[in-house]
């Protein structure tokens, strides 16, 4: 498919820069695959829109404060993004700043200058393998102390209000049920849930199961290839527990719906289903790429935010609901002034 089919114009003012005052008060556009109907709701109406017996599958990854401020020995400033730990105590990071950094260069943490990162090797995608000096046993502990939340580039923070908003972002760019450190971007469909809403859903016999997928840097990368199928998908670590596998298997055998909360949960469910080994605990790395046409094996309904033009996420929801319906829904959301992207409003595609 031509990637241009997944382009659309979004007015700048509809890109949400801050979360809603209350998580569950975001708007919710219900998109019916069966009838093509579009209905406008608030997210706190979700219990009435789902069915008793539905199984919600949520991604419990936790966003780490992965943005780090570094300084060259010459005084030049470098912004880094921690991506993941590698063997031998090394890290994989993305670096950005003026001037070209070089292998064997030592960058110091601006907020902890006694700690640094030795640059080892740059891969073809521009990502660096680095070695902490002195060595660190737990990068997450350091990041919690000096790191910043890795907001996507379309959310802007001025220097004047950055410190105050960092406190807001540390709380709100995180789901209420996050528990497994490792993501460098939030599973944003989950940002709308509160503990109270989750409890209300349980009281209405809407079951919940959790999977883990550590959202990676590929989330920020648009499809640049002319043909959608030529895009190279990124890999992300996923995990499915015994308890969740049993809940999913039970729901499938009983004919109940699986409702994936977010495209990241979809990636886990469809990855496991494609293995063809039944619903059992597993973990690994997935680079599953879902675009039209695709036959979904595990997902019956989906809750998701509004996605960027020319993105793999927009391709996924188009595969689920149909390209024409999704693009019509997006135009309706724009016309109605919905808020888009990470801190924006949501869709229920059923």
C-alpha positions as CSV (number, residue, x, y, z in Angstrom):
1,X,0.0,0.0,0.0
2,X,1.1,3.6,-0.7
3,X,2.1,5.3,2.6
4,X,0.5,8.5,1.4
5,X,-2.9,6.9,2.0
6,X,-2.2,7.2,5.7
7,X,-1.5,10.9,5.7
8,X,-3.9,13.6,6.9
9,X,-3.7,17.2,8.0
10,X,-4.0,18.0,11.7
11,X,-4.3,21.5,13.0
12,X,-1.4,22.3,15.4
13,X,-3.8,23.4,18.1
14,X,-5.3,19.8,18.4
15,X,-2.0,18.3,19.5
16,X,-2.5,17.9,23.2
17,X,0.3,19.5,25.2
18,X,-1.0,18.6,28.6
19,X,-3.2,15.8,30.0
20,X,-6.9,16.2,30.7
21,X,-7.7,17.6,34.2
22,X,-8.9,14.1,35.2
23,X,-7.7,11.0,33.4
24,X,-11.2,9.5,32.8
25,X,-12.8,12.7,31.6
26,X,-11.1,12.5,28.2
27,X,-13.4,12.3,25.2
28,X,-14.0,8.9,23.6
29,X,-15.0,8.3,20.0
30,X,-16.8,5.0,19.5
31,X,-16.2,3.5,16.1
32,X,-18.4,0.6,15.0
33,X,-16.8,-1.8,12.6
34,X,-20.1,-3.4,11.9
35,X,-22.2,-0.4,11.0
36,X,-19.6,2.4,10.5
37,X,-21.4,4.5,13.1
38,X,-19.4,7.1,15.0
39,X,-20.6,8.1,18.5
40,X,-19.2,10.6,20.9
41,X,-18.7,9.8,24.6
42,X,-16.6,10.5,27.6
43,X,-14.1,7.9,28.7
44,X,-15.9,7.5,32.1
45,X,-18.8,6.0,30.1
46,X,-16.6,3.0,29.1
47,X,-18.3,0.6,31.6
48,X,-21.6,1.2,29.8
49,X,-20.0,0.7,26.3
50,X,-18.3,-2.6,27.0
51,X,-20.1,-5.9,27.6
52,X,-20.2,-8.0,30.8
53,X,-17.7,-10.8,30.3
54,X,-15.3,-8.7,28.2
55,X,-11.7,-9.2,29.0
56,X,-9.6,-6.0,29.0
57,X,-5.9,-6.6,28.3
58,X,-3.7,-3.8,29.6
59,X,0.0,-3.1,29.2
60,X,1.6,-2.7,32.7
61,X,5.0,-1.4,31.5
62,X,6.3,1.6,33.4
63,X,7.9,4.6,31.7
64,X,11.4,5.3,33.0
65,X,12.8,8.9,33.2
66,X,15.0,8.1,30.3
67,X,16.0,11.6,29.1
68,X,19.5,12.6,30.4
69,X,21.4,15.8,30.1
70,X,25.1,15.2,29.2
71,X,28.1,17.5,28.7
72,X,31.2,17.1,26.5
73,X,34.6,17.8,27.9
74,X,34.6,20.9,25.7
75,X,31.4,22.1,27.5
76,X,29.0,21.3,24.7
77,X,25.6,20.1,25.7
78,X,24.3,16.7,24.6
79,X,20.8,15.3,25.2
80,X,20.6,11.6,25.6
81,X,17.8,9.0,25.7
82,X,18.5,5.7,27.5
83,X,16.9,2.9,25.5
84,X,17.9,-0.3,27.2
85,X,20.6,-2.2,29.1
86,X,23.0,-4.5,27.2
87,X,25.3,-7.3,28.2
88,X,28.3,-6.4,30.2
89,X,26.8,-3.4,32.0
90,X,26.7,-1.4,28.7
91,X,23.7,0.7,27.6
92,X,22.1,1.6,24.3
93,X,21.3,5.3,24.0
94,X,20.3,7.9,21.5
95,X,22.3,11.2,21.5
96,X,21.5,14.6,20.1
97,X,23.4,17.8,20.2
98,X,25.6,20.2,18.2
99,X,28.8,18.8,16.8
100,X,29.6,15.2,16.1
101,X,30.5,13.0,19.1
102,X,33.2,10.4,18.6
103,X,34.0,6.9,19.7
104,X,35.9,6.7,23.0
105,X,34.7,10.2,24.0
106,X,33.5,10.6,27.6
107,X,30.3,12.5,28.3
108,X,29.6,13.6,31.8
109,X,26.1,13.8,33.4
110,X,25.4,17.5,34.0
111,X,23.6,16.8,37.3
112,X,26.2,14.3,38.4
113,X,29.5,15.1,36.8
114,X,31.4,12.4,38.7
115,X,29.5,9.9,36.5
116,X,30.0,9.6,32.8
117,X,29.3,7.5,29.7
118,X,32.1,6.3,27.5
119,X,31.1,6.1,23.8
120,X,31.9,2.8,22.3
121,X,30.2,2.2,19.0
122,X,27.5,3.7,16.8
123,X,25.1,1.4,14.9
124,X,23.7,2.0,11.4
125,X,20.5,3.5,12.9
126,X,22.5,6.1,14.8
127,X,22.2,4.5,18.2
128,X,25.2,4.4,20.5
129,X,26.5,1.6,22.7
130,X,28.1,3.2,25.8
131,X,29.7,2.1,29.0
132,X,29.1,3.9,32.3
133,X,32.2,5.2,34.0
134,X,32.5,4.2,36.8
135,X,30.3,1.1,36.2
136,X,26.7,1.1,37.4
137,X,24.8,-1.9,38.7
138,X,21.4,-0.4,38.2
139,X,20.8,2.3,35.5
140,X,17.2,2.7,36.6
141,X,18.2,4.0,40.0
142,X,20.4,6.7,38.5
143,X,17.7,7.6,36.0
144,X,15.1,8.0,38.7
145,X,17.3,10.5,40.4
146,X,18.5,12.6,37.5
147,X,16.5,11.6,34.4
148,X,13.5,13.4,32.8
149,X,10.4,11.8,31.4
150,X,10.9,11.0,27.7
151,X,8.0,13.0,26.3
152,X,7.5,12.7,22.5
153,X,8.9,15.6,20.4
154,X,5.5,17.0,19.7
155,X,4.9,17.8,23.4
156,X,6.9,21.0,24.0
157,X,8.2,22.2,27.4
158,X,9.8,25.6,27.7
159,X,12.8,26.1,30.0
160,X,10.8,28.4,32.2
161,X,8.2,25.8,33.1
162,X,10.1,22.6,32.5
163,X,10.8,21.8,36.2
164,X,7.2,22.3,37.4
165,X,5.8,20.3,34.5
166,X,8.3,17.5,35.0
167,X,6.5,16.7,38.3
168,X,3.2,16.6,36.4
169,X,4.6,14.5,33.6
170,X,6.2,12.0,36.0
171,X,2.7,11.3,37.3
172,X,0.5,11.7,34.3
173,X,2.8,10.3,31.5
174,X,2.4,7.0,33.4
175,X,-0.6,4.6,33.6
176,X,-2.3,4.2,37.0
177,X,-1.3,0.4,36.9
178,X,2.3,0.7,35.7
179,X,4.6,-1.7,37.5
180,X,7.3,-3.0,35.2
181,X,10.2,-0.6,34.5
182,X,11.4,-0.5,30.9
183,X,9.4,1.8,28.5
184,X,10.7,5.0,26.9
185,X,7.2,6.0,25.8
186,X,3.9,5.5,27.5
187,X,1.2,3.1,26.4
188,X,-1.0,6.1,26.0
189,X,-4.4,4.4,25.7
190,X,-3.9,3.3,29.3
191,X,-3.5,6.9,30.5
192,X,-7.2,7.4,30.7
193,X,-7.9,4.8,33.4
194,X,-8.1,5.6,37.1
195,X,-8.2,3.1,39.9
196,X,-11.9,4.0,40.4
197,X,-12.8,3.3,36.8
198,X,-10.9,0.0,36.9
199,X,-12.9,-1.0,40.0
200,X,-16.2,0.1,38.4
201,X,-15.3,-2.1,35.4
202,X,-14.7,-5.1,37.6
203,X,-18.0,-4.5,39.4
204,X,-19.7,-4.8,36.0
205,X,-18.1,-8.2,35.3
206,X,-15.5,-6.8,32.9
207,X,-12.4,-8.8,33.6
208,X,-8.8,-7.4,33.4
209,X,-5.5,-9.1,32.5
210,X,-2.1,-7.5,32.2
211,X,0.7,-8.0,29.7
212,X,4.0,-6.2,29.4
213,X,5.5,-4.6,26.4
214,X,8.3,-2.1,26.9
215,X,7.5,0.6,24.4
216,X,10.7,1.5,22.4
217,X,12.1,4.4,20.4
218,X,10.3,3.1,17.2
219,X,7.1,4.7,18.6
220,X,8.5,8.1,17.5
221,X,9.5,7.0,14.0
222,X,7.2,7.7,11.0
223,X,7.0,5.4,8.0
224,X,9.4,7.0,5.5
225,X,9.2,4.3,2.8
226,X,6.9,5.0,-0.2
227,X,5.3,1.6,0.3
228,X,4.0,0.7,3.7
229,X,5.3,-2.8,3.5
230,X,8.9,-1.6,3.0
231,X,9.1,-0.1,6.4
232,X,11.5,-1.8,8.9
233,X,9.6,-2.4,12.2
234,X,11.4,-2.0,15.5
235,X,11.6,-4.8,18.2
236,X,10.2,-4.5,21.7
237,X,10.5,-6.8,24.7
238,X,7.2,-8.4,25.8
239,X,6.1,-10.8,28.5
240,X,2.9,-12.8,29.2
241,X,2.4,-14.3,32.6
242,X,0.7,-17.6,33.5
243,X,-2.2,-15.8,35.1
244,X,-2.9,-13.6,32.1
245,X,-2.4,-16.4,29.6
246,X,-5.0,-18.5,31.6
247,X,-7.4,-15.5,31.6
248,X,-7.1,-15.0,27.9
249,X,-7.4,-18.7,27.1
250,X,-10.5,-18.9,29.3
251,X,-12.1,-15.9,27.6
252,X,-11.4,-17.3,24.2
253,X,-12.8,-20.7,25.0
254,X,-16.0,-19.1,26.4
255,X,-16.5,-16.9,23.4
256,X,-16.0,-13.7,25.3
257,X,-14.5,-10.6,23.7
258,X,-10.8,-9.7,24.1
259,X,-10.6,-5.9,24.3
260,X,-7.0,-4.7,23.9
261,X,-6.1,-1.5,25.6
262,X,-3.7,0.2,23.3
263,X,-1.7,-0.9,20.2
264,X,1.1,-2.2,22.5
265,X,-1.3,-4.8,24.0
266,X,-2.4,-5.7,20.5
267,X,1.2,-6.3,19.6
268,X,1.6,-8.8,22.5
269,X,-1.6,-10.6,21.8
270,X,-1.1,-11.0,18.1
271,X,2.6,-12.0,18.6
272,X,1.6,-14.8,21.0
273,X,-1.3,-15.9,18.8
274,X,1.0,-16.1,15.8
275,X,3.3,-18.4,17.6
276,X,0.6,-21.1,17.3
277,X,1.5,-22.7,20.6
278,X,-1.7,-21.7,22.5
279,X,-2.1,-19.3,25.4
280,X,0.8,-20.0,27.8
281,X,3.3,-17.8,29.6
282,X,6.1,-16.6,27.3
283,X,8.4,-13.7,26.8
284,X,10.8,-12.4,24.1
285,X,11.2,-9.7,21.5
286,X,8.6,-8.9,18.9
287,X,8.9,-7.0,15.7
288,X,5.4,-7.8,14.5
289,X,4.2,-5.3,11.9
290,X,0.4,-5.0,11.5
291,X,-0.9,-3.2,8.4
292,X,-3.7,-3.9,5.9
293,X,-4.6,-6.5,5.0
294,X,-4.1,-8.4,8.3
295,X,-6.2,-11.1,9.8
296,X,-6.4,-10.5,13.6
297,X,-6.2,-13.8,15.6
298,X,-6.7,-12.5,19.2
299,X,-8.3,-9.1,19.4
300,X,-12.0,-8.4,19.1
301,X,-12.1,-4.7,20.1
302,X,-9.5,-2.0,20.8
303,X,-9.1,1.1,22.9
304,X,-6.5,3.5,21.5
305,X,-5.6,7.1,21.1
306,X,-5.4,9.1,17.9
307,X,-2.2,8.4,16.0
308,X,0.3,10.4,13.9
309,X,0.0,10.5,10.1
310,X,2.1,8.0,8.2
311,X,2.7,5.9,11.4
312,X,2.7,2.2,11.9
313,X,0.0,2.7,14.6
314,X,-2.4,4.3,12.2
315,X,-1.7,1.4,9.8
316,X,-2.6,-1.0,12.6
317,X,-5.9,0.5,13.4
318,X,-6.7,0.8,9.7
319,X,-6.0,-3.0,9.4
320,X,-8.4,-3.5,12.3
321,X,-11.3,-1.3,11.2
322,X,-10.7,-0.6,7.6
323,X,-8.8,2.4,6.1
324,X,-11.9,4.3,4.8
325,X,-13.7,4.1,8.2
326,X,-10.6,5.1,10.2
327,X,-9.8,8.1,8.0
328,X,-13.5,9.2,8.2
329,X,-13.4,8.8,12.0
330,X,-10.2,10.9,12.1
331,X,-11.8,13.7,10.0
332,X,-14.8,13.7,12.3
333,X,-12.6,13.9,15.4
334,X,-10.7,16.9,13.9
335,X,-14.1,18.5,13.0
336,X,-15.3,18.0,16.6
337,X,-12.1,19.3,18.2
338,X,-10.8,16.1,19.7
339,X,-7.3,16.3,21.3
340,X,-4.7,14.1,19.5
341,X,-1.7,12.0,20.3
342,X,-0.2,10.9,23.7
343,X,-2.0,13.3,26.0
344,X,-5.1,13.4,23.8
345,X,-8.5,11.7,23.6
346,X,-9.3,8.1,22.8
347,X,-11.2,5.8,20.5
348,X,-13.1,2.6,21.2
349,X,-13.1,0.5,18.0
350,X,-15.6,-2.4,18.4
